Amino acid sequence: MNGRRQEAIWIEAALLATPGGHPFYEKLNGLLDERKFDGFAEETCRRFYLKTSRPGLAPAVYFRLLLVGYSEGIDSERGIAWRAADSLALRSFLGYGLSDATPDHSTISRTRRLIDVETHRTVFGWVLNVLGEEGLLKGNTVAIDGTTLEANAALRSIVRRDTGEAYDDFLKRLAKESGIETPTREQLAKLDRKRLKKGSNDDWKNPHDPDARICGVAAETNNETVGERVNPEGPAELVLDRGYHSNDAMVNIQRSGVRTYCSEPKRGRRNWKGKAEEQAAVYANRRRIRGSRGLRLLRQRGERIERSFAHMYETGAMRRTHLRHHDNIIKRLLIHGCAFNLGLAMRKMTGYGTPRGLHESLNMLTLLVSTLRVLWTAFRTLKPIKIQQEFRCLA
């Protein structure tokens, strides 16, 4: 005997513990049920499911699982599947009982590959309509920003296009040429840092992901334009950072009748010969961003848009992606954005946009109550102090 208790072979179902719901997820389910999200998801994804095959993962459950990834700060589908199987609160949120088997990561990934990008965009638009109904979308100014994601692929996974030589073998060959016969990992890393000419996409490729590129980041994804949902007539103003500034962009946006407030990069003196329209568009944008309104809009963009991106990708754990191919990354990001936007609606309803925020607030409340209880106990044990005052009459 190893001291472990022998578990019962058969347990009556009525004696099983009922999964407890998390207050945040219960409220979120109430929000989704009130607007009939499950019926919308099933109708939208109906064409991807065959009637003759075995039942797959329900669309509403699939999208909820991706919402969990943002709310719990889990970056991989494998981690989402493990957390859903382990948590009673998430089982209740997903609609699984204690004796039900939750989806594994392969089921989640298969469903993601089954449903196309446009359907994920449709779900994203549905969430925007929810924000509109809650009064959280208004105005005629739209700000756009770009963010970068790191791929989970490392340089050691790439190979040379001509010879198929792996990157590690390439570094070892360089080390031997420099006189190091048996280089350590630290020596290889130091040698790689000191190299003046880094890898080129013309010479190297990833054998598993043809979309992968050698660069400071692995992918760049722009946020969704939601101007038509904010204002049916379309946005009147567009606020951008300097990465979007170009002659063609300024001209095209001006032709659409939208005013731009785009930060201008320092390019030095420019030649406008034969580019009268481009010059007019660039100078008009320059005049606007130097005004008081333009400066205020650019500050608000940094405060609201960039901070939102930081919250989505740092707190929501999507700065590094474990997916291959751009379509799969876009699918995950769209539902990640849905979770962030639903968090705005939840913050309006409950004051908290994530379950972690609610948990931290409860911890602070518990600490406050404990502190007040200690102070009250100390106050009751104090002995009253009698103060004697003497009054003297002066003759």
LOMARGU-563062 format. One line per 3 residues: number of its first residue (from 1); their letters; for each residue x negated, y, z of C-alpha. Coordinates in Angstrom, 1 decimal. Each point is the difference from the previous one (the first is absolute). Last residue first. Layout:
N
NUM) a) X/Y/Z; ...
//
This chain:
395
395) alc) 10.1/87.7/41.5; -0.8/-2.5/-2.6; 2.3/-3.0/0.0
392) rfe) -1.7/-3.2/-0.6; 1.4/-2.7/-2.2; -1.7/-3.3/0.2
389) qqi) 0.6/-2.6/-2.8; -0.3/-3.6/0.6; -0.2/-2.3/-3.0
386) kip) 1.0/-3.6/0.5; -1.4/-2.4/-2.5; 2.3/-2.8/-1.1
383) klt) -1.7/-3.4/-0.2; -0.7/-1.3/-3.5; 1.2/-3.6/-0.7
380) rfa) 2.9/1.1/-2.2; -2.4/2.0/-2.3; -2.3/-2.9/-0.5
377) twl) 2.9/-2.3/-1.0; 1.3/2.7/-2.4; -3.4/0.5/-1.6
374) vrl) -0.4/-3.8/-0.5; 3.5/-0.2/-1.6; -0.8/3.0/-2.2
371) tsv) -3.1/-1.7/-1.2; 1.8/-3.3/-0.7; 2.7/1.8/-1.9
368) llt) -2.6/1.9/-2.1; -1.9/-3.2/-0.8; 3.2/-1.7/-1.1
365) lmn) 0.9/2.9/-2.2; -3.5/0.0/-1.5; 0.3/-3.7/-0.7
362) lse) 3.4/0.5/-1.5; -1.4/2.7/-2.3; -2.8/-2.3/-1.1
359) hlg) 2.5/-2.8/-0.8; 2.2/2.4/-2.0; -3.0/1.2/-2.0
356) rpt) -1.1/-3.6/-0.6; 3.5/-0.8/-1.3; -0.5/2.7/-2.6
353) gyg) 1.8/3.3/-0.8; 1.1/1.0/3.4; 2.5/2.7/1.0
350) tmk) 3.0/-2.4/-0.2; 2.0/1.3/-3.0; -2.3/2.6/-1.5
347) rma) -3.0/-2.2/0.6; 1.8/-2.9/-1.6; 0.7/2.0/-3.1
344) lgl) -3.7/0.9/-0.2; -1.0/-3.6/0.6; 2.3/-1.0/-2.9
341) nfa) -2.3/2.2/-2.1; -3.2/-1.7/1.3; 1.6/-3.5/-0.6
338) cgh) 1.0/1.0/-3.5; -3.5/1.2/-0.7; -1.3/-3.4/1.0
335) ill) 2.6/-1.5/-2.3; -1.5/2.0/-2.9; -3.5/-0.7/1.1
332) rki) 0.5/-3.8/0.0; 1.5/0.1/-3.5; -2.8/2.3/-1.3
329) ind) -2.7/-2.3/1.3; 1.6/-3.0/-1.8; 0.3/2.0/-3.2
326) hhr) -3.6/1.2/0.2; -1.6/-3.5/0.0; -1.2/-1.8/3.1
323) lht) 1.2/0.4/3.5; -1.9/0.2/3.3; 0.2/3.8/0.2
320) rrm) -2.0/2.2/2.3; 1.4/3.3/1.1; 3.3/-1.7/0.6
317) agt) 0.0/-0.3/3.8; 3.2/2.0/0.8; -1.9/2.2/2.4
314) eym) -2.8/0.6/-2.5; 1.9/-0.2/-3.3; 3.4/1.4/0.8
311) haf) -1.1/2.4/2.7; -2.9/1.4/-2.1; 2.4/0.4/-3.0
308) sre) 2.4/1.9/2.2; -2.8/2.3/1.2; -1.0/0.7/-3.5
305) ire) 3.6/0.9/-1.0; 1.2/2.0/3.0; -3.0/2.1/1.2
302) grq) -2.0/0.1/-3.2; 3.1/0.9/-2.0; 1.0/2.5/2.6
299) rll) -3.3/1.8/-0.4; 0.3/0.0/-3.8; 3.6/1.4/0.3
296) rlg) -1.2/2.8/2.3; -2.9/1.0/-2.3; 2.4/0.1/-2.9
293) rsg) 2.5/2.1/1.8; -2.6/2.5/1.1; -1.4/0.4/-3.5
290) rir) -3.2/-1.5/-1.2; 1.7/-3.3/-1.1; 2.4/2.0/-2.2
287) rrn) -2.7/1.9/-1.9; -2.0/-3.1/-0.7; 3.1/-1.8/-1.3
284) ayv) 0.7/2.9/-2.4; -3.7/0.0/-1.0; 0.0/-3.7/-0.9
281) aaq) 3.3/0.2/-2.0; -1.1/3.1/-1.9; -3.4/-1.4/-0.8
278) eea) 1.5/-3.3/-1.2; 2.3/1.9/-2.3; -2.8/2.2/-1.4
275) kgk) -2.3/-2.9/-0.6; -1.7/1.0/-3.3; -3.0/1.6/1.8
272) wnr) 0.6/-0.5/3.7; -3.6/-0.7/1.0; -0.4/-0.4/3.8
269) rgr) -2.2/1.6/2.6; -0.6/-2.3/2.9; 1.9/-3.3/0.6
266) kpe) 0.9/0.4/3.7; 3.1/-2.2/0.5; 3.5/1.7/-0.1
263) scy) 2.5/-0.9/2.7; 3.4/-0.5/-1.7; 3.1/2.1/0.8
260) trv) 2.0/-0.6/-3.2; 3.3/1.5/-1.1; 2.3/-2.4/-1.9
257) gsr) 1.6/1.0/-3.3; -0.9/-3.2/-1.8; -2.4/1.9/-2.2
254) qin) -1.9/1.2/3.1; -0.5/-3.6/1.1; -1.4/-1.0/-3.4
251) vma) -2.3/3.0/-0.2; -1.4/-0.4/3.5; -0.5/-3.8/-0.5
248) dns) -1.7/0.5/-3.4; -2.5/2.6/1.4; -0.9/-2.1/3.0
245) hyg) 0.7/0.1/3.7; 1.2/-3.3/1.5; -3.1/-0.6/2.2
242) rdl) 0.3/3.6/1.2; 2.9/-0.7/2.3; 3.7/0.3/-1.0
239) vle) 3.1/2.0/0.8; 2.8/-0.1/-2.5; 2.8/2.6/0.0
236) apg) 3.5/0.0/-1.6; 0.8/-3.6/0.5; 2.8/-1.7/-2.0
233) epn) 3.6/1.0/-0.5; 1.1/-2.9/2.3; -2.1/1.4/2.8
230) vre) -1.6/-2.2/2.6; 0.8/-3.2/-2.0; -1.3/1.5/-3.2
227) gvt) -3.2/1.2/1.7; -0.9/-3.4/1.3; -3.3/-0.5/-1.7
224) enn) -1.5/-3.2/1.4; -3.5/0.3/1.5; -3.1/-0.6/-2.0
221) tea) -2.0/-3.2/0.2; -3.8/-0.3/-0.4; -1.7/-3.3/0.0
218) avg) -3.3/-1.6/0.9; -1.7/2.9/1.7; -3.4/1.4/-0.2
215) cir) -0.4/-1.8/-3.3; -0.7/-3.4/-1.5; 3.3/-1.0/-1.7
212) adp) 2.6/-2.7/0.5; 2.7/-0.4/-2.6; -1.5/-3.3/-1.3
209) dhp) 0.5/-1.6/3.4; -1.6/-3.5/0.6; -3.2/0.2/-2.0
206) nkw) -0.8/3.6/1.3; -2.1/1.8/-2.6; -3.5/1.4/-0.4
203) ddn) -2.1/1.6/-2.8; 2.5/2.5/-1.6; 1.6/0.5/3.4
200) sgk) -3.4/1.3/1.2; -1.9/-1.0/3.2; -2.2/2.6/1.7
197) klr) -3.1/1.7/-1.3; -2.1/1.5/2.8; -0.3/-3.1/2.1
194) krd) -0.7/0.8/3.6; 3.3/-1.2/1.4; -0.3/-3.3/-1.8
191) lka) -3.5/-0.6/1.4; 1.3/0.7/3.5; 2.9/-2.4/-0.4
188) lqe) -2.4/-2.7/-1.4; -2.3/0.5/3.0; 2.8/-0.3/2.5
185) rtp) 1.3/-3.2/-1.6; -3.5/-1.5/0.2; -2.5/-0.2/-2.9
182) tei) -2.0/-3.2/-0.6; -2.7/0.8/-2.5; -0.2/3.8/0.6
179) gse) -2.6/1.4/-2.5; 1.9/2.6/-1.9; 0.9/-2.4/-2.8
176) kal) 1.2/-2.4/2.7; 2.3/2.6/1.3; 1.4/0.9/-3.4
173) rkl) 0.7/-3.7/-0.6; 1.8/-0.2/3.3; 2.1/3.1/-0.9
170) fdd) 1.1/-1.6/-3.3; 0.8/-3.3/1.8; 2.2/1.9/2.4
167) yae) 1.7/1.7/-3.0; 0.8/-3.2/-1.8; -1.6/-0.7/-3.4
164) gtd) 2.6/-0.7/-2.7; -2.6/0.7/-2.7; 1.5/2.8/-2.2
161) rrv) 2.9/1.3/2.2; -1.9/-0.1/3.2; 1.9/-1.3/3.0
158) isr) 2.1/1.6/2.7; 1.0/-1.7/3.3; -3.0/1.4/2.0
155) laa) 1.2/3.5/-0.8; 3.0/-0.5/2.3; 3.6/-0.7/-0.8
152) nae) 2.5/1.1/2.6; 0.7/3.1/-2.1; -0.1/3.4/1.6
149) ltt) 2.9/2.3/-0.6; -0.2/3.6/-1.0; 2.6/2.8/0.4
146) gdi) 1.6/2.5/-2.3; 2.2/2.9/0.8; 3.1/1.6/-1.3
143) avt) 2.1/2.8/1.5; 3.5/0.7/-1.1; 1.8/3.3/0.5
140) ngk) 3.8/0.2/-0.7; 1.4/-0.4/3.5; 1.6/-2.9/1.8
137) llg) -0.5/-3.6/1.0; 0.4/-0.9/3.7; 3.8/0.6/0.1
134) eeg) 0.7/-3.5/1.2; 1.8/-0.8/-3.3; -3.0/1.2/-1.9
131) lvn) -2.3/-2.2/2.1; 2.3/-3.0/-0.8; -0.2/1.0/-3.7
128) lvw) -3.8/-0.1/0.3; 0.3/-3.6/1.4; 2.0/-1.0/-3.1
125) gfv) -2.6/1.6/-2.2; -2.7/-2.2/1.6; 2.2/-3.1/-0.6
122) trh) 0.3/1.0/-3.7; -3.8/0.4/-0.1; -0.4/-3.6/1.3
119) tev) 2.4/-1.1/-2.8; -2.2/1.9/-2.5; -3.1/-1.8/1.3
116) dil) 1.3/-3.5/-0.8; 1.3/-2.7/2.4; -1.5/-3.4/-0.4
113) rrt) -3.6/0.9/0.9; 1.2/1.4/3.3; 2.2/-3.1/0.6
110) rsi) -3.1/-2.2/-0.5; -2.0/2.2/2.4; 2.6/-0.3/2.7
107) tsh) 0.4/-3.8/-0.5; -3.8/-0.4/0.1; -0.2/2.0/3.2
104) dpt) 2.4/-2.3/1.9; 3.7/0.7/0.4; 1.5/-0.7/3.5
101) ads) 1.1/-3.4/1.0; 3.2/0.0/2.0; 0.2/-1.4/3.6
98) lgy) -0.2/3.4/1.7; 2.4/1.6/-2.3; -0.8/2.0/-3.1
95) glf) 1.8/3.2/-1.1; -3.0/2.1/-0.9; 0.4/2.4/2.9
92) srl) 0.8/-2.8/2.4; -3.1/-1.9/-1.1; -1.9/3.3/0.4
89) als) 1.0/0.3/3.6; -0.8/-3.7/0.8; -3.6/0.6/-1.4
86) daa) -2.3/-2.8/-1.0; 1.5/-1.0/-3.3; 0.3/3.6/-1.2
83) rwa) -3.6/0.7/1.2; -1.4/-2.9/-2.0; 1.9/0.9/-3.1
80) igr) -1.1/3.7/0.2; -3.7/-1.1/0.6; 0.1/-2.2/-3.1
77) esd) 1.6/2.9/-2.0; -3.0/2.2/0.9; -0.4/3.5/1.4
74) ige) 1.9/-0.2/3.3; 0.7/3.3/1.8; 3.2/-1.2/1.7
71) syg) 2.4/2.4/-1.6; -1.8/-0.1/-3.3; -0.2/-3.7/-0.4
68) vll) 3.5/-0.4/1.6; 1.4/2.0/-3.0; -1.6/-2.6/-2.2
65) lrf) 1.9/-2.8/1.8; 3.2/2.1/-0.3; -0.4/0.1/-3.7
62) yva) -0.2/-3.8/-0.2; 2.9/-0.5/2.4; 2.2/2.2/-2.2
59) pal) -1.1/-1.9/-3.1; 0.8/-3.5/1.5; -2.9/-2.3/-0.1
56) gpr) 0.8/-2.8/-2.4; 2.9/-2.4/-0.3; -0.7/-3.1/-2.0
53) stk) 0.4/0.4/-3.8; 3.2/-0.3/-1.9; 1.3/3.5/0.6
50) lyf) -3.2/1.7/-1.1; -1.2/3.1/1.8; -1.7/2.9/-1.7
47) rrc) 3.2/1.3/-1.6; 1.6/0.5/3.5; -2.7/2.4/1.2
44) tee) 2.1/3.2/-0.1; 3.2/-1.8/1.2; -1.8/-1.7/2.9
41) afg) -1.7/3.2/1.0; 3.2/2.1/-0.1; 1.9/-2.6/2.0
38) dfk) -2.7/-0.1/2.7; -0.3/3.8/0.1; 3.7/0.5/0.9
35) red) -0.4/3.6/1.1; 1.1/-0.7/3.6; -2.0/-3.3/-0.1
32) llg) -3.2/1.9/-0.7; 0.5/2.5/2.8; 1.0/-2.7/2.4
29) nlk) -3.0/-2.1/-0.9; -2.2/3.0/0.8; 1.7/0.5/3.3
26) eyf) -0.5/-3.6/0.9; -3.6/0.3/-1.2; -0.7/2.9/2.3
23) phg) 1.7/-1.6/3.0; -1.9/-3.3/-0.5; 2.4/-3.0/0.0
20) gpt) -0.3/-3.0/2.2; 0.1/-3.5/-1.5; 2.5/-2.1/1.9
17) all) -1.8/-2.7/2.1; 0.9/-3.5/-0.9; 2.4/-1.8/2.4
14) aae) 2.9/0.0/-2.4; -2.2/-1.8/-2.5; -0.5/-3.0/2.3
11) iwi) -3.7/-0.9/0.2; -1.4/-3.4/-1.1; -3.6/-1.0/0.3
8) aeq) -0.5/1.6/3.4; -3.5/1.5/0.5; -2.6/-1.9/1.9
5) rrg) -1.9/2.4/2.3; -3.7/0.3/-0.6; -2.4/-1.2/2.8
2) nm) -2.4/-1.9/-2.3; 1.3/-3.4/0.9
//
